[in-house]
Amino acid sequence: MVWGGLARFAQTLKKGEHVYVSGELRYRDYDKEVGKGKDPVKTAVAEIHGAEIRRLDPRASEDGTAT
């Protein structure tokens, strides 16, 4: 997950590009409904809360850094 200027930079990335992402790995649980009238199922997820993204493609004309 990224916000602000970092999110705008991330939108310029293309599929298959190599990137470096640093940030914080956070775990959380939530209840997910699986169907009408059924009890929710507890689901665990891991999210990366990005602080920095760098484009690693050596052919990139810009430095590819956004924070």
N, CA, C and O atoms as a CHARMM CRD file, in Angstrom:
* protein
*
  268
    1    1 MET  N      0.83900  -1.16100   0.00000 PROA 1      0.00000
    2    1 MET  CA     0.00000   0.00000   0.00000 PROA 1      0.00000
    3    1 MET  C      0.88800   1.22900   0.00000 PROA 1      0.00000
    4    1 MET  O      1.85000   1.33100   0.76100 PROA 1      0.00000
    5    2 VAL  N      0.54400   2.14300  -0.86100 PROA 2      0.00000
    6    2 VAL  CA     1.27000   3.40300  -0.91500 PROA 2      0.00000
    7    2 VAL  C      0.27100   4.53200  -1.12900 PROA 2      0.00000
    8    2 VAL  O     -0.83100   4.31400  -1.63300 PROA 2      0.00000
    9    3 TRP  N      0.66800   5.74200  -0.74100 PROA 3      0.00000
   10    3 TRP  CA    -0.22200   6.88700  -0.84600 PROA 3      0.00000
   11    3 TRP  C      0.52300   8.06600  -1.44300 PROA 3      0.00000
   12    3 TRP  O      1.75100   8.05400  -1.52900 PROA 3      0.00000
   13    4 GLY  N     -0.21800   9.08500  -1.85400 PROA 4      0.00000
   14    4 GLY  CA     0.33000  10.35500  -2.29700 PROA 4      0.00000
   15    4 GLY  C      1.22900  10.23500  -3.51300 PROA 4      0.00000
   16    4 GLY  O      0.91800   9.52700  -4.47100 PROA 4      0.00000
   17    5 GLY  N      2.36200  10.95000  -3.45400 PROA 5      0.00000
   18    5 GLY  CA     3.30200  10.97500  -4.57300 PROA 5      0.00000
   19    5 GLY  C      3.86600   9.60200  -4.88800 PROA 5      0.00000
   20    5 GLY  O      4.14400   9.29600  -6.04700 PROA 5      0.00000
   21    6 LEU  N      4.03300   8.78600  -3.88100 PROA 6      0.00000
   22    6 LEU  CA     4.54100   7.43500  -4.09400 PROA 6      0.00000
   23    6 LEU  C      3.53500   6.61100  -4.89400 PROA 6      0.00000
   24    6 LEU  O      3.93000   5.80500  -5.73600 PROA 6      0.00000
   25    7 ALA  N      2.25900   6.80100  -4.64400 PROA 7      0.00000
   26    7 ALA  CA     1.22500   6.09500  -5.40100 PROA 7      0.00000
   27    7 ALA  C      1.21300   6.55900  -6.85200 PROA 7      0.00000
   28    7 ALA  O      1.04800   5.74900  -7.76400 PROA 7      0.00000
   29    8 ARG  N      1.38700   7.86000  -7.06900 PROA 8      0.00000
   30    8 ARG  CA     1.42800   8.37600  -8.44300 PROA 8      0.00000
   31    8 ARG  C      2.62500   7.79500  -9.19600 PROA 8      0.00000
   32    8 ARG  O      2.50700   7.44500 -10.37100 PROA 8      0.00000
   33    9 PHE  N      3.77500   7.69200  -8.52600 PROA 9      0.00000
   34    9 PHE  CA     4.95200   7.08600  -9.15100 PROA 9      0.00000
   35    9 PHE  C      4.68300   5.61500  -9.46800 PROA 9      0.00000
   36    9 PHE  O      5.03200   5.14000 -10.54900 PROA 9      0.00000
   37   10 ALA  N      4.06700   4.89600  -8.53500 PROA 10     0.00000
   38   10 ALA  CA     3.78500   3.46900  -8.73100 PROA 10     0.00000
   39   10 ALA  C      2.87700   3.24100  -9.93700 PROA 10     0.00000
   40   10 ALA  O      2.97900   2.20400 -10.59300 PROA 10     0.00000
   41   11 GLN  N      1.99800   4.18600 -10.23700 PROA 11     0.00000
   42   11 GLN  CA     1.10900   4.04200 -11.38700 PROA 11     0.00000
   43   11 GLN  C      1.85600   4.11900 -12.70400 PROA 11     0.00000
   44   11 GLN  O      1.32800   3.68200 -13.72600 PROA 11     0.00000
   45   12 THR  N      3.06300   4.65700 -12.71700 PROA 12     0.00000
   46   12 THR  CA     3.84000   4.75200 -13.95400 PROA 12     0.00000
   47   12 THR  C      4.61000   3.47300 -14.24900 PROA 12     0.00000
   48   12 THR  O      5.16200   3.32600 -15.34000 PROA 12     0.00000
   49   13 LEU  N      4.65700   2.54900 -13.30000 PROA 13     0.00000
   50   13 LEU  CA     5.39500   1.30100 -13.49100 PROA 13     0.00000
   51   13 LEU  C      4.66600   0.40100 -14.47900 PROA 13     0.00000
   52   13 LEU  O      3.43700   0.40300 -14.55800 PROA 13     0.00000
   53   14 LYS  N      5.44600  -0.36400 -15.22800 PROA 14     0.00000
   54   14 LYS  CA     4.88900  -1.27900 -16.22200 PROA 14     0.00000
   55   14 LYS  C      5.04600  -2.71700 -15.73900 PROA 14     0.00000
   56   14 LYS  O      5.94700  -3.02700 -14.96000 PROA 14     0.00000
   57   15 LYS  N      4.16800  -3.58000 -16.20600 PROA 15     0.00000
   58   15 LYS  CA     4.22800  -4.99500 -15.86800 PROA 15     0.00000
   59   15 LYS  C      5.58600  -5.55400 -16.27700 PROA 15     0.00000
   60   15 LYS  O      6.06300  -5.30600 -17.38400 PROA 15     0.00000
   61   16 GLY  N      6.19800  -6.30200 -15.38300 PROA 16     0.00000
   62   16 GLY  CA     7.47900  -6.93800 -15.66200 PROA 16     0.00000
   63   16 GLY  C      8.69000  -6.10700 -15.24500 PROA 16     0.00000
   64   16 GLY  O      9.80900  -6.62000 -15.24200 PROA 16     0.00000
   65   17 GLU  N      8.49100  -4.82700 -14.89000 PROA 17     0.00000
   66   17 GLU  CA     9.61200  -4.01300 -14.44300 PROA 17     0.00000
   67   17 GLU  C     10.10800  -4.51300 -13.09500 PROA 17     0.00000
   68   17 GLU  O      9.32800  -4.97000 -12.25900 PROA 17     0.00000
   69   18 HSD  N     11.40200  -4.42000 -12.90100 PROA 18     0.00000
   70   18 HSD  CA    11.96500  -4.78300 -11.60700 PROA 18     0.00000
   71   18 HSD  C     11.97600  -3.54100 -10.73600 PROA 18     0.00000
   72   18 HSD  O     12.40100  -2.46900 -11.16800 PROA 18     0.00000
   73   19 VAL  N     11.50600  -3.69400  -9.50500 PROA 19     0.00000
   74   19 VAL  CA    11.45600  -2.57200  -8.57800 PROA 19     0.00000
   75   19 VAL  C     11.96900  -3.00500  -7.21100 PROA 19     0.00000
   76   19 VAL  O     11.94200  -4.18200  -6.85400 PROA 19     0.00000
   77   20 TYR  N     12.43200  -2.02200  -6.46600 PROA 20     0.00000
   78   20 TYR  CA    12.83000  -2.21000  -5.08000 PROA 20     0.00000
   79   20 TYR  C     11.79000  -1.49700  -4.23300 PROA 20     0.00000
   80   20 TYR  O     11.50000  -0.32300  -4.46700 PROA 20     0.00000
   81   21 VAL  N     11.22700  -2.19100  -3.25300 PROA 21     0.00000
   82   21 VAL  CA    10.23400  -1.59100  -2.36400 PROA 21     0.00000
   83   21 VAL  C     10.71900  -1.76300  -0.93300 PROA 21     0.00000
   84   21 VAL  O     11.04700  -2.87000  -0.50500 PROA 21     0.00000
   85   22 SER  N     10.76000  -0.66400  -0.20200 PROA 22     0.00000
   86   22 SER  CA    11.07000  -0.77000   1.22500 PROA 22     0.00000
   87   22 SER  C      9.89200  -0.21000   1.99500 PROA 22     0.00000
   88   22 SER  O      9.17900   0.67600   1.52400 PROA 22     0.00000
   89   23 GLY  N      9.70900  -0.73400   3.16100 PROA 23     0.00000
   90   23 GLY  CA     8.59500  -0.29400   3.99200 PROA 23     0.00000
   91   23 GLY  C      8.43100  -1.22500   5.16900 PROA 23     0.00000
   92   23 GLY  O      9.39000  -1.83400   5.64200 PROA 23     0.00000
   93   24 GLU  N      7.21200  -1.32500   5.62800 PROA 24     0.00000
   94   24 GLU  CA     6.90800  -2.12000   6.80900 PROA 24     0.00000
   95   24 GLU  C      5.93200  -3.22700   6.43300 PROA 24     0.00000
   96   24 GLU  O      4.94000  -2.98500   5.74400 PROA 24     0.00000
   97   25 LEU  N      6.21900  -4.43400   6.88800 PROA 25     0.00000
   98   25 LEU  CA     5.32900  -5.56400   6.67800 PROA 25     0.00000
   99   25 LEU  C      4.36500  -5.61500   7.86700 PROA 25     0.00000
  100   25 LEU  O      4.79000  -5.71600   9.01700 PROA 25     0.00000
  101   26 ARG  N      3.06300  -5.54400   7.57400 PROA 26     0.00000
  102   26 ARG  CA     2.05500  -5.55500   8.63700 PROA 26     0.00000
  103   26 ARG  C      1.09400  -6.71700   8.40900 PROA 26     0.00000
  104   26 ARG  O      0.69900  -7.01100   7.28200 PROA 26     0.00000
  105   27 TYR  N      0.73700  -7.35700   9.49800 PROA 27     0.00000
  106   27 TYR  CA    -0.21900  -8.46000   9.46700 PROA 27     0.00000
  107   27 TYR  C     -1.52000  -8.01000  10.10900 PROA 27     0.00000
  108   27 TYR  O     -1.51300  -7.25900  11.08400 PROA 27     0.00000
  109   28 ARG  N     -2.62500  -8.46900   9.56200 PROA 28     0.00000
  110   28 ARG  CA    -3.92000  -8.15900  10.18100 PROA 28     0.00000
  111   28 ARG  C     -4.90700  -9.26900   9.87200 PROA 28     0.00000
  112   28 ARG  O     -4.75400 -10.00800   8.89900 PROA 28     0.00000
  113   29 ASP  N     -5.90900  -9.36900  10.70800 PROA 29     0.00000
  114   29 ASP  CA    -6.99700 -10.33300  10.53700 PROA 29     0.00000
  115   29 ASP  C     -8.28400  -9.57300  10.27900 PROA 29     0.00000
  116   29 ASP  O     -8.47200  -8.46600  10.78400 PROA 29     0.00000
  117   30 TYR  N     -9.15800 -10.15800   9.50300 PROA 30     0.00000
  118   30 TYR  CA   -10.48700  -9.58100   9.32500 PROA 30     0.00000
  119   30 TYR  C    -11.47700 -10.70300   9.04900 PROA 30     0.00000
  120   30 TYR  O    -11.09500 -11.80400   8.65400 PROA 30     0.00000
  121   31 ASP  N    -12.74500 -10.40900   9.26100 PROA 31     0.00000
  122   31 ASP  CA   -13.80100 -11.38200   9.00300 PROA 31     0.00000
  123   31 ASP  C    -14.30900 -11.18800   7.58200 PROA 31     0.00000
  124   31 ASP  O    -14.66600 -10.07800   7.18800 PROA 31     0.00000
  125   32 LYS  N    -14.33900 -12.27600   6.81300 PROA 32     0.00000
  126   32 LYS  CA   -14.75800 -12.22500   5.41700 PROA 32     0.00000
  127   32 LYS  C    -16.02500 -13.05000   5.25900 PROA 32     0.00000
  128   32 LYS  O    -16.08200 -14.20700   5.67600 PROA 32     0.00000
  129   33 GLU  N    -17.04100 -12.44500   4.65100 PROA 33     0.00000
  130   33 GLU  CA   -18.27900 -13.17700   4.39100 PROA 33     0.00000
  131   33 GLU  C    -18.07400 -14.04900   3.15400 PROA 33     0.00000
  132   33 GLU  O    -17.56200 -13.58300   2.13600 PROA 33     0.00000
  133   34 VAL  N    -18.47100 -15.30000   3.24900 PROA 34     0.00000
  134   34 VAL  CA   -18.26200 -16.23000   2.13900 PROA 34     0.00000
  135   34 VAL  C    -19.54600 -16.56200   1.39800 PROA 34     0.00000
  136   34 VAL  O    -19.50100 -17.24000   0.37100 PROA 34     0.00000
  137   35 GLY  N    -20.66100 -16.11400   1.87900 PROA 35     0.00000
  138   35 GLY  CA   -21.93500 -16.38200   1.21600 PROA 35     0.00000
  139   35 GLY  C    -23.08200 -15.81900   2.03700 PROA 35     0.00000
  140   35 GLY  O    -22.91600 -15.45700   3.20200 PROA 35     0.00000
  141   36 LYS  N    -24.24400 -15.75200   1.41100 PROA 36     0.00000
  142   36 LYS  CA   -25.41600 -15.21300   2.11500 PROA 36     0.00000
  143   36 LYS  C    -25.81500 -16.13400   3.25500 PROA 36     0.00000
  144   36 LYS  O    -25.94700 -17.34500   3.07700 PROA 36     0.00000
  145   37 GLY  N    -26.00300 -15.54800   4.42000 PROA 37     0.00000
  146   37 GLY  CA   -26.48400 -16.29400   5.56700 PROA 37     0.00000
  147   37 GLY  C    -25.47500 -17.21100   6.21800 PROA 37     0.00000
  148   37 GLY  O    -25.82000 -17.94900   7.14200 PROA 37     0.00000
  149   38 LYS  N    -24.23500 -17.18400   5.76000 PROA 38     0.00000
  150   38 LYS  CA   -23.20700 -18.04100   6.36100 PROA 38     0.00000
  151   38 LYS  C    -22.36300 -17.22800   7.33400 PROA 38     0.00000
  152   38 LYS  O    -22.24800 -16.00900   7.21300 PROA 38     0.00000
  153   39 ASP  N    -21.78200 -17.92400   8.29100 PROA 39     0.00000
  154   39 ASP  CA   -20.92700 -17.25800   9.26200 PROA 39     0.00000
  155   39 ASP  C    -19.66200 -16.74500   8.57400 PROA 39     0.00000
  156   39 ASP  O    -19.13500 -17.40400   7.67700 PROA 39     0.00000
  157   40 PRO  N    -19.17300 -15.57200   8.98600 PROA 40     0.00000
  158   40 PRO  CA   -17.93800 -15.04700   8.38600 PROA 40     0.00000
  159   40 PRO  C    -16.73900 -15.92800   8.75200 PROA 40     0.00000
  160   40 PRO  O    -16.72900 -16.60000   9.78300 PROA 40     0.00000
  161   41 VAL  N    -15.75000 -15.90200   7.89200 PROA 41     0.00000
  162   41 VAL  CA   -14.52200 -16.66900   8.07600 PROA 41     0.00000
  163   41 VAL  C    -13.40900 -15.69200   8.40800 PROA 41     0.00000
  164   41 VAL  O    -13.24200 -14.67800   7.72900 PROA 41     0.00000
  165   42 LYS  N    -12.64700 -15.99500   9.45100 PROA 42     0.00000
  166   42 LYS  CA   -11.51800 -15.12800   9.81500 PROA 42     0.00000
  167   42 LYS  C    -10.40500 -15.34800   8.79600 PROA 42     0.00000
  168   42 LYS  O     -9.99000 -16.48000   8.54400 PROA 42     0.00000
  169   43 THR  N     -9.92800 -14.25000   8.21500 PROA 43     0.00000
  170   43 THR  CA    -8.90500 -14.28900   7.18100 PROA 43     0.00000
  171   43 THR  C     -7.71100 -13.46300   7.63900 PROA 43     0.00000
  172   43 THR  O     -7.88700 -12.38200   8.20200 PROA 43     0.00000
  173   44 ALA  N     -6.50900 -13.95400   7.40700 PROA 44     0.00000
  174   44 ALA  CA    -5.28400 -13.24500   7.76100 PROA 44     0.00000
  175   44 ALA  C     -4.61500 -12.77200   6.47400 PROA 44     0.00000
  176   44 ALA  O     -4.56200 -13.50000   5.48400 PROA 44     0.00000
  177   45 VAL  N     -4.10700 -11.54400   6.50300 PROA 45     0.00000
  178   45 VAL  CA    -3.38900 -11.00000   5.35600 PROA 45     0.00000
  179   45 VAL  C     -2.10200 -10.33400   5.81300 PROA 45     0.00000
  180   45 VAL  O     -1.98900  -9.88400   6.95300 PROA 45     0.00000
  181   46 ALA  N     -1.14100 -10.27900   4.91400 PROA 46     0.00000
  182   46 ALA  CA     0.10100  -9.54300   5.13700 PROA 46     0.00000
  183   46 ALA  C      0.14500  -8.43600   4.09200 PROA 46     0.00000
  184   46 ALA  O     -0.08700  -8.68600   2.91000 PROA 46     0.00000
  185   47 GLU  N      0.44200  -7.21800   4.52400 PROA 47     0.00000
  186   47 GLU  CA     0.48500  -6.07100   3.62000 PROA 47     0.00000
  187   47 GLU  C      1.84000  -5.38800   3.74500 PROA 47     0.00000
  188   47 GLU  O      2.40400  -5.30700   4.83600 PROA 47     0.00000
  189   48 ILE  N      2.35600  -4.89800   2.62800 PROA 48     0.00000
  190   48 ILE  CA     3.55600  -4.07200   2.65800 PROA 48     0.00000
  191   48 ILE  C      3.09500  -2.62700   2.60200 PROA 48     0.00000
  192   48 ILE  O      2.44200  -2.21500   1.64200 PROA 48     0.00000
  193   49 HSD  N      3.43100  -1.85900   3.62200 PROA 49     0.00000
  194   49 HSD  CA     3.14300  -0.42900   3.63900 PROA 49     0.00000
  195   49 HSD  C      4.41900   0.26200   3.17300 PROA 49     0.00000
  196   49 HSD  O      5.35700   0.46300   3.94500 PROA 49     0.00000
  197   50 GLY  N      4.43100   0.62000   1.89500 PROA 50     0.00000
  198   50 GLY  CA     5.63700   1.11600   1.24600 PROA 50     0.00000
  199   50 GLY  C      6.04900   2.50200   1.69100 PROA 50     0.00000
  200   50 GLY  O      5.21500   3.39300   1.85400 PROA 50     0.00000
  201   51 ALA  N      7.35000   2.67300   1.88700 PROA 51     0.00000
  202   51 ALA  CA     7.92700   3.96800   2.21500 PROA 51     0.00000
  203   51 ALA  C      8.76700   4.49100   1.05300 PROA 51     0.00000
  204   51 ALA  O      8.97800   5.69700   0.92100 PROA 51     0.00000
  205   52 GLU  N      9.24800   3.56300   0.20500 PROA 52     0.00000
  206   52 GLU  CA    10.10500   3.94300  -0.91100 PROA 52     0.00000
  207   52 GLU  C      9.94600   2.91200  -2.02400 PROA 52     0.00000
  208   52 GLU  O      9.84500   1.71300  -1.76200 PROA 52     0.00000
  209   53 ILE  N      9.92500   3.38600  -3.26100 PROA 53     0.00000
  210   53 ILE  CA     9.92500   2.50900  -4.43400 PROA 53     0.00000
  211   53 ILE  C     11.00100   3.02300  -5.37700 PROA 53     0.00000
  212   53 ILE  O     11.07000   4.22000  -5.65800 PROA 53     0.00000
  213   54 ARG  N     11.83800   2.12100  -5.86300 PROA 54     0.00000
  214   54 ARG  CA    12.85800   2.48600  -6.84700 PROA 54     0.00000
  215   54 ARG  C     12.72600   1.58200  -8.06400 PROA 54     0.00000
  216   54 ARG  O     12.55100   0.37000  -7.93900 PROA 54     0.00000
  217   55 ARG  N     12.81000   2.18200  -9.22300 PROA 55     0.00000
  218   55 ARG  CA    12.82700   1.42700 -10.48000 PROA 55     0.00000
  219   55 ARG  C     14.23900   0.88100 -10.65000 PROA 55     0.00000
  220   55 ARG  O     15.20500   1.63900 -10.56600 PROA 55     0.00000
  221   56 LEU  N     14.37500  -0.41800 -10.88700 PROA 56     0.00000
  222   56 LEU  CA    15.69100  -1.04600 -10.98700 PROA 56     0.00000
  223   56 LEU  C     16.13500  -1.25600 -12.42800 PROA 56     0.00000
  224   56 LEU  O     17.24300  -1.74100 -12.65400 PROA 56     0.00000
  225   57 ASP  N     15.33200  -0.91700 -13.38100 PROA 57     0.00000
  226   57 ASP  CA    15.66700  -1.09400 -14.79000 PROA 57     0.00000
  227   57 ASP  C     16.83700  -0.18700 -15.14700 PROA 57     0.00000
  228   57 ASP  O     16.70500   1.03400 -15.06800 PROA 57     0.00000
  229   58 PRO  N     17.97800  -0.74800 -15.53800 PROA 58     0.00000
  230   58 PRO  CA    19.13700   0.09400 -15.83000 PROA 58     0.00000
  231   58 PRO  C     18.94200   0.96800 -17.07000 PROA 58     0.00000
  232   58 PRO  O     19.69800   1.91800 -17.27600 PROA 58     0.00000
  233   59 ARG  N     17.95200   0.66400 -17.88900 PROA 59     0.00000
  234   59 ARG  CA    17.70100   1.43600 -19.10000 PROA 59     0.00000
  235   59 ARG  C     16.84200   2.66500 -18.82500 PROA 59     0.00000
  236   59 ARG  O     16.65200   3.48700 -19.72100 PROA 59     0.00000
  237   60 ALA  N     16.32000   2.81000 -17.61100 PROA 60     0.00000
  238   60 ALA  CA    15.44900   3.93600 -17.28200 PROA 60     0.00000
  239   60 ALA  C     16.22400   5.23900 -17.41300 PROA 60     0.00000
  240   60 ALA  O     17.35900   5.34100 -16.94700 PROA 60     0.00000
  241   61 SER  N     15.61400   6.23300 -18.04500 PROA 61     0.00000
  242   61 SER  CA    16.28900   7.50600 -18.25700 PROA 61     0.00000
  243   61 SER  C     16.30100   8.36000 -16.99100 PROA 61     0.00000
  244   61 SER  O     17.18300   9.20100 -16.81300 PROA 61     0.00000
  245   62 GLU  N     15.31400   8.14300 -16.10600 PROA 62     0.00000
  246   62 GLU  CA    15.27600   8.88000 -14.84900 PROA 62     0.00000
  247   62 GLU  C     15.83400   7.99500 -13.75700 PROA 62     0.00000
  248   62 GLU  O     16.04300   6.80100 -13.96900 PROA 62     0.00000
  249   63 ASP  N     16.07700   8.57000 -12.58400 PROA 63     0.00000
  250   63 ASP  CA    16.66100   7.75400 -11.50700 PROA 63     0.00000
  251   63 ASP  C     15.64400   6.80000 -10.91100 PROA 63     0.00000
  252   63 ASP  O     16.02800   5.83700 -10.24700 PROA 63     0.00000
  253   64 GLY  N     14.33700   7.04000 -11.13100 PROA 64     0.00000
  254   64 GLY  CA    13.30500   6.09500 -10.70000 PROA 64     0.00000
  255   64 GLY  C     13.08400   6.04700  -9.20500 PROA 64     0.00000
  256   64 GLY  O     12.58500   5.05200  -8.68000 PROA 64     0.00000
  257   65 THR  N     13.44500   7.09800  -8.52500 PROA 65     0.00000
  258   65 THR  CA    13.25300   7.11100  -7.08000 PROA 65     0.00000
  259   65 THR  C     12.09300   8.00700  -6.71500 PROA 65     0.00000
  260   65 THR  O     11.98900   9.13600  -7.19400 PROA 65     0.00000
  261   66 ALA  N     11.22500   7.50000  -5.86700 PROA 66     0.00000
  262   66 ALA  CA    10.13500   8.30700  -5.33700 PROA 66     0.00000
  263   66 ALA  C      9.96400   7.95100  -3.88000 PROA 66     0.00000
  264   66 ALA  O      9.95900   6.77600  -3.51200 PROA 66     0.00000
  265   67 THR  N      9.82400   8.95900  -3.05900 PROA 67     0.00000
  266   67 THR  CA     9.59600   8.70000  -1.62900 PROA 67     0.00000
  267   67 THR  C      8.42700   9.49900  -1.14500 PROA 67     0.00000
  268   67 THR  O      8.07100   9.42200   0.03100 PROA 67     0.00000
